[in-house]
Amino acid sequence: MRRSPEVWPGARTHGIIDALVGMDVKCWADKAYQGAGRPVRAPFRGRRLKRWKPRHNSTHARVRCLGEQTMTTLKGRRLLRKFRCGTNRITDIVKAIAALHHAPT
């Protein structure tokens, strides 16, 4: 079981992975989170993958790109730095921006 020592032990220390398990939420993460546990979906490593693994990596990338495109928009326009409100309100605003960003035009 491979893992990046810098990344996911911090998530486990702060209770993020346990919270995902408790709420039965699936999480799509990058390769650094391999071995983090059942709720964290990570792509397979390697160039010569067999059977269903390349298809898994492809669908994994499609799901992750939605969130990454939204965060790129937020960071590129420096919107996250300009917020002066509570975290609950920021979460609602980010959800709205994500919905608008991926709405069909």
Secondary structure by P-SEA (a helix, b strand, c coil): ccccccccaaaaaaaaaaaaaaabbbbbbccccccccccbbbbbbccccccaaaaaaaaaaaaaaaaaaaaaaaaaacccccccccaaaaaaaaaaaaaaaaccc
